[in-house]
Amino acid sequence: MVGSSAVVGWVASRGSTGGIKQYYLGGVTPNEVVPDKGNLQVIGNSTFITLQSSRLYMVFQLETTNTEPLSWLIYATGSSGLFPSAPDYALTKHVDKVSIRIDYSKANLGSSQVDGSSSSSQGIGSSSLQSDSCDSKINLNVPLFFDITQLNCLPVWNAQGFILRYTQSSPNIWSFILSAPNPNSYIAIGFSPNGGMVGASAIVGWISSSGAGGGMKQYYLTGLAPNQVVPDRGNLHVLRNSTLITSQSSRLYMVFQLQTNHPLPRLIYAIGPNGIFPSVPSFALARHQDKASIVMNYATGSSALGNPSMNLKRRHGVLNILGWGILIIMGAIVARHFKEWDPFWFYFHASVQTLGFVLGLIGVISGLVLNNQLQIDVSIHKAIGIIILVLACLQMMAILARPKKESKARKYWNLYHHNTGRVLIVLAIANIFYGIHLGREGNGWKVGYGVVLAILLFIAIIFETRLWSRD
């Protein structure tokens, strides 16, 4: 990448902003990627970018001293929700990239590299992604046990070229053909009861690119570690002698039949690491290098990106932001600066803090449920959340032990109550921003909560200034 000149384009998903710029890659760090510099002679007024049907179309013209442009090309995608913007138009680090060598005279792709690992042009990232489509007739040159002329077909993972064909062969028999470019590893389709990997049963197939060996097995995902993915186990009733895997035109075709009244709609697709296959005696499955999930509607033959936990994740975030990140802070401001409005300040403080505690408690519980569904490592975020909940419980219980104003113990109680509340607020703010980062919700959530936090801070500073001037 270093020394390359790149044409970069972007359009926000809502079409509100967009642009095209040339960048010069002077190094691998973001501050070494320089906008409006480079060795490409872009013809003036030739650049154009537009968004149509959820695809970007970027147009430009180059004036070259040679008869052809440089043959080594690098493609990259940026972080979701992050765009170059004025004044510096800095480019964030890419989330994925691929490089190819192109023969302009023959319009053929040569060897390619994905994140530094080479593969042949027959693998993923080459034209073989398009060698099968739902418009093409399938002919596997092998006898199948079901009618393939009436198959439903849909692309289920465009990024990796996965195509799923299926049909209900009889009231309780469903037939499937999964087609994908041969990644020189395994391909997998999992049927999940909840959209997560844990608890799913998967059909996994593989054929080495050299054709030396191949196979198909069912695996049961009892956990996320490789030793928790158990071969020859699962909840799928696969018909005997119905499984087949074959390779044609650098694509794998995995055929199987399930005995069920209706297959589970939440499907997970995965590809394994290049060059690593299940093998005797254990047939252990290496950790996937990429995966995707969809929600399938078998009746209509349609699918949607499957993130069944998205709504729960956002509810978890909203509840915790409202509870710990807004209401608790509001209650603390009122308690510190409105004591002359006795007893209103106390009832307002107690009511707001109680509401914040209830919302925060529900938010923590939803977070634990979410973590159980997704089975991802968020141990730091989880630990801070539990600490916040414990501190909040101590604060609520402290109300029951609140000494009278005349008591000598009151000043120690105040010291404990105030400082515990301050620690809780600091931890809550930090954990909210960290949670937004973990949830990959982009800058919108960070900016939104940051604005609310800035308003609360501004109000607190005004009242604090008034308090100090009064003293």
N, C-alpha and C positions, 0 to 999 in steps of 0.2 A: 504493500500500500504506500509506503514512504516513497516520495518522488512522483506520485501519480497526480494527475489533474482530473477533477471530477465535476460533472454537471449534476447539481442537486436541485430537486424540485419538491414542493410540498403544497398541499391544499388541506385545510382543516376539514374534518368530516362534515361539518355544517356548511362548508363552502365560504366561511366568513373571511378567511385569510389565505394567501398563497403567494408563491413566488418561485423564481429560478435563479440560481447563482452558480458561478464557477468557484471551486475551492481548490487550493493547492495543499497537498498533504506533505507538509514538511517534517512530520513525525507522527507518532502514534497517539500522542496525548491530544485532548481537545484543543488546547491553546496553540498547538502546532498546525492546526488545520485552518488555513488562512482564507477568508472570503475575498472574492473579487481578484484573485490571483490565480495563475496557472499557465500552462503551456498550450492550452487549446485556443485556437483562433476561431472564436464563435462569431459568426456573421451577425452584424447588428440587426436588431428587430426580427431575428429568426426564431427567438425562443418563445415558447407558448406552453402552458400547462392547464389542463382542465380535468374536472372530475365528472365521470359519467358512469352510472350504474355501479357505484362503489369501486370503480377502478380509476386510477390516475393515468392520463395520457400526456407524456412530456415530449415536446417537439423542439428540435434545435438543428442548426446546420453548422458544419465545421469547414473551415478552409485549411487544407493541409498542403504542406510542401511536397510530401510524397504522394504517390498515386492512391494510397489507401491509408486510413487511420491506423494507429497502433493496434496490434492484433490481440494483446492481452487486455481483457476487460474485467472490471470488478463491479459487482452489484452489491448494494447494501440497503438495509431497511433500518430506520431510526426507532427510537423509543416511542411508545404509544403516547400521544398527547403532547409531545414536546416538539416545538417547531423553532427554526431560526427566527429571530426577531430583532428589531432595531433596539439599540444602535449598532451592536457589534455583529449581529447575525452569527453568533457562535453555534457550532454544530456539536450536538451531544454524541457520545460514543454510540456506534451502531449496535443493534441487538443481534443482527445476523448478517452474514455476507457470504458471497460465493464468487469465484473467479473462473473465467473460461478463456480459452484461446479460440478465436474465430477466424475462419477462412472466408474473407469477404467475396472472393471470386467464385467460390462454390456454395456459399451460404450454409456452410457446415460448421458444427461445433467440434472443436478438438477436445483435448483433455481438459478436465475441470478440477478445481480445488474448492472444497468446502471447509472453511475455517482451517486451512492449512493442510488438510489431509487429501491426498489425490485420489481420484477415482476415474474410471473410464467414462467415455461419453455415453455409455449405455446405462449408467447409473443415475441416481437421483441428481437433479440439477441439469439434466440434458434434455434433448428433444424427446426422449422416451417417455417423458411425463405425458406427452400428448399422443402416444402411439395407440392408445385405447380411449374410446369415448362412448357415451351412451348412444351416439348416432351410428356407431359402427356395429356390424353384426359380429357376434362372438362365435368362433370356431376353434375349439380346443383340440380337435383331431383325436379325441378319446371318447369312448361311449359314456354317457351320463345316465343317471337313473331317473331323470325328470325332464319335462319339456322345457327347453330353453327359448322357445319362440315367443313366450308370453311373459318374459321376465320384466319386472320393474327395475329401473336403473336410475341411479343418481350419483353424482360426484359427492363424496362424503368428507374428503380432506384434500382440498385443492392444492395446498402447499406441498403435499407429498404425492399428489397424483392418484390418490385412492379412489376407486370406483366400486360401488356395491350394487350387485344385481341380486334380486330375490324374488321368490314367488311362493304362494301357499299351494303346495302340490296336492294336499288333501286336507280335510278338516283339522287334523292335528300334526301335519307334517309341513315344515317350512324348509325351503331349499335356498342356499346362498352361494354366490360366487363373489369373492373379493379379489379385485384386480389392483395391482400396485407395481411400480417400477421395482426391479430387483435391487435391494439396497446392499446386496452381499452380506445379508444378515437375515434375521427373522422379521416377518410381518405378523401383526396380531390384531384380532378383533375381540373385544371383551363385552360381555353383557352384564351390566351392573344394576343392582337393585336400587341404588341411591345416587348414581352418577359418579361416585368415587371409585378409586381403584380397589381399595380394600373391600373384600366381599364379592368381587366380580369373578366370573368364570370366563376364561378366554380360550379361543382357538388360535393356536400359533403354528405358523408354517414357515419353512425355509428351504431354499435350494442355493447352494454356493454358486457364484457367478461362473465358476469353471465347470459346473454341472457334476462335481465329484460326489455330492451327497445331498440329501434332503429328507424332509419328514414333516409330519403334522402331529400335534398333541394338544390335548386340553390341559389347561393349567388353572389352579385355584389360587387366588390372591388372598392369602390370609393376613398379609402385612405388606410393607413396602420394601423390606430387605430382600435381597435375592434368595436367601434360604427360606423365606416365607412364601415363595411362589412355588407351589407344589405341583409337579407333573402328574398326569393321569388322575387328577382329582377335579371336582367341580360339580356344579348344579345343572350343567347342560346335558340333556339326553341326546347324545349324538348317535344317529342310526349307524349300525354296523355296516362296514364296507361302503359307506357313503362319502368318505373323505378322500380327497385327491388334491395334489398340488403339482402344478406343471409350470414350466417356463417357456414363454414364447415372445420373441422380439424384445428381449430384455425386460419382460414383465412377468411377475408371478401371478398365477391364477389359482386361488385357493377355494376348493369346492367342499361343501359339507351340508348335511341335512340334520335338522333338529326336530325331535318329537316334542311338540308343545302346542297348546291351543293358541297361544299368542306369545311371541318372543318379547323379552324385556325391551322397552323403547330406548333406554339410556345405553348408548354404545360408546366404547372407548377404542381408539385405534392407536397403534404404536409401531415403531420400527426399532430394531436393535442396533447396537454398535457395529460398525463396519468390520467384516471379517471374523466375527465371533458368532458361533452357532451352538445350539444345544447338542450335546454329544454323550455317548455312553460313558460310564454307567448311570450317571445321575440325571442327565438331561437338564441340568440347571440352566436357568434363563438369566442371561446377563441383563443388567439394568438398561432400560430403553434409552435411546438418545433423543427421542422426540415422541410426543403423544398429542392426541386431540380427542375431544369428546363431543358427541352430538346427541340430540333428542330426536328420535325417529318416529314418524307417523307412517306406519305400514299401510294404512288404508289409502292415504292420499299420495304416498310415495314421495314425501317431502321430509326435510330435516331442518333443524335449526342448531346453531352452535350450542352445545350442551354445557351449560354452567349452572346446574340446578341450585348451587349454593350462592349464586350472585345476590339474590334478593336478601337472603339471610345475612350475607356479608355486609351489605349496605345497611340493613336494619341494625346490625351490631355496631357499625360505625356511627350511625345517626344517634342511637340511644346513648352511647358513651360520650359523644360530643355534647349532646344536650345535657345529660346528667352530670358527668364529672367535669366537662370542659366549659360549660356555660352557667348552669343553674348554681352549682356549688360556688363558683366565683362571684356570681351576683349576690348570693346569700352572705358571703364573707364581706363584700363591700358594704352592704346594708348594716351588718353587725358592727362594723368599725366606724362608720361615719353618720349613722342616723340614730344614735342612742338618745338624743334629746327628744325623739318622738316616741317616748316610752308610753304604753307597752307595744305600740304598733311595730316598732323595729323587731322586737323579740318574736312576735307571732309571725311576722313576714319571714324573718330569718329561719325560724324553725320550720315553717311550711315549705319554703323554697328548698332548704337543705334536705328535708324529707322527700320531696318530689325528686330532687336530683339523685338522692340515694336509691330510690325505687327504680328510676330509669337506668341508673348505672348498674344496679344489681341485675336487672333484666338484660342489660347489655353484656355483662360478664357471663351470664348463663348462656346467652345466645352465642357468645364467643367460644365457650367450651363445647357447645353442640356443633358449631361450625368446625372447630378443630378436630372433633371426632369424625365428622363427615369427610373432611379433606385429607386428614392424616398427613399434615405437613408440619415441619419443624418451626414453630414460632415460640420457642421456649422462653426467650427473653421477654417478648411482648406478653406472653401468658403470665410469667412470674411477676412482672410489674403490675399487671391487672389484678392479680390476687393480692398483692401488697396493698394496692389502692383500696380494694374491697375490705381488707382487714382493718386498715386505718379508718375507713368510713364506719365500719361496725363499732370500733372503739369510740369514735366520736358520738355515735348514736347512744351507746351505752353510758357514755360520760354524762349525758343529760340526766340520767337517773341518779347519778352521784353528785350532782351539782350543789355545792355548799351555798348557804345563804350569803348575802352580801356582807353581813357583819362578821362572818366566820374568818378566822385567821388563815384557814386552808384555802380560802377563795382565790388568793393571788397565785397560789401554786396550781390550782385547778385551771385558772385563766391561762397561765403560762403553758401548761400542757395542752389545753384545748386549742389555743391560738396557733402554737407551733406545729402541732399535729395537722391542723387544717392547712397550714402553709406548705408543709411537706407533701400532703395529699394533692394539693393543687399543682405544684411543680411536677410531680410524677405524672399526674393526669395529662397535663399539657404535653409533656415529652412523649408519653405513650400514645397519645392521639396522633401526633405527627408521625411517630414510628409505625403505628398501625396503618395510616394512609399509605406510607411507603411500602409496607408489606403487601397491602391490598392492590398495589399498582393502579391506583385510581387516578393517577396523573396530578398535574399541578392545580387543577380546578378545585379539588377538595382542600388542598393545602392553602391555596389563596383564600378560599371562602372562609375557612376557619380562622386563618390568619387575620382577615379583616375584622371578624367578630371579636377576636382576642385583642386586636389593636384598639377597637372601640371601648371595650371593657377596661383596658389598661389606661386609655386616655381619661375615662371617667374617674378611675381610681386616683390618677395623678392630680386631677382637678380637686377632688375632695381631700386628698392628702395635703396638697398645698394650702387649702383653706384651713385644714386642721392645724398645720404647723404655724400659719400666720396668726391664728387665734391664740395659740399657746405663747 
